[in-house]
């Protein structure tokens, strides 16, 4: 007599029940996801039909579908425009600095914070580091302009104690890019480190105990235990960051720049703002945005394949 007969049950009778439970579970998850999917479809996918104005001489009076076709005229225009290549270069340079310093700062911050022994101080420091994230760039730009003011700025008063003449840092082209990168780090380092803190918190403490018993220093524990656990998360976030290599956040640049530093701070997003909203060249700016999206997509796919081939890690 088999176990099913001994228990008085018919073989296979539990399968419909398990299937019903699974369907109910999936249904509840789909219902939770439904509002997000609807909003995503309404505001991200439906407006995509407007991409066609990149290939038209768009007129607000004729509308999208009645405007005249011009093919790749707008693409040829900005690709042969010296000003566009200047802002394109500035975008790449600033993104390179953001990757070099802004992307690595949260990793270093998470590793250093993890080495703190006093848990109370560690929590306070993490909380304080999160706060700037909730400040708008309007507030942040005002803080930096006030702090670096040549007349009343605290930094200029400090260097004045050593006999250094006041410097208006916000108008110095050689310094301004560094200020932009530092402002982004100050605002986002704590918030960006949250994912790394979560990964570190999930590492088995017995690994550190075994390493300590074997005589490994704190540096070697970080190098051989903590960092290897962070590599998958670092790889994922790095690939996502690469997808935005040809674009940069508009608010930070627009609110902190001024005419004296346009040569080093004018980027694609501010160029599109001027050409689109100030000069009403909607087709041209749409063509630029389409090019950014295509380049970002190709870079994401290519870097993901390269990462999987070299390290075995990727987004999918």
Secondary structure, 3 states (H helix, E strand, C coil): CCHHHHHCCCCCHHHHHHHHHHHHHHHHHHHHHHHHHHHHHHHHHHHHHHHHHHHEEEECCCHHHHEEECCCHHHHHHHCCHHHHHHHHHHHHHHHHHHHHHHHHHHHHHHHHHCCCCHHHHHHHHHHHHHHHHCCHHHHHHHHHHHCCCCCCHHHHHHHCCCCCCCCHHHCHHHHHHHHHHHHHHHHHHHHCHHHHHHHHCCCHHHHHHHHHCCCCHHHHHHHHHHHHHHHHHHHHHHHHHCCCCCCCHHHHHHHCCHHHHHHHCCHHHHHHHHHHHCCCHHHHHHHHHHHHHHHHHHHHHHHHHHHHHHCCCCC
